[in-house]
Amino acid sequence: MQDAEAVTSMRLEKDGRILLRFESGREILVNELYNETGELYITKRGDRAGISLEARSKSDEELSKIDFSEYGIRQGEEIVSLKDIGAEMVQRLVNKNGKFLGFAIQLAGQKQERIVENLYNLYTIDHLNKTQSFALEA
């Protein structure tokens, strides 16, 4: 396979995986395809938000440990934090073959879960201060 080789066809298999066929004739099976635009959204608070692809691969145990103020969901045209909507628990939804379908979010005081396709990383000043180191230029 070359450094850059085009996909000539894709086929959805019965088990939910996707078969990719390349120019060279090589074929590979993948569990899912991602379309990441790199697009950032601005929340009402002025924070930046982007789709969290890594959240899709986290286990339920790992999701239980995320900071709900640093992750959000789309609510209408807005991105709001899990903390602000009163989320108590987040779980991955998968089909019988293990293919990712979305997230189930349990909200405080509600019996019914909210189902969403994506979680969003929220980039706040507090979050950046925790994860980045800054230095003044002389």
Secondary structure, DSSP 4 states (H G I P E B T S, - for coil): --SS--EEEEEE-TTS-EEEEETTS-EEEES---------EE-TTS-EEEE-TGGGG--HHHHHTS-TTSEEEEETTEEEETTTTTEEEEEEEE-TT--EEEEEEEETT-SSPEEES--EEEE-HHHHHHH-------
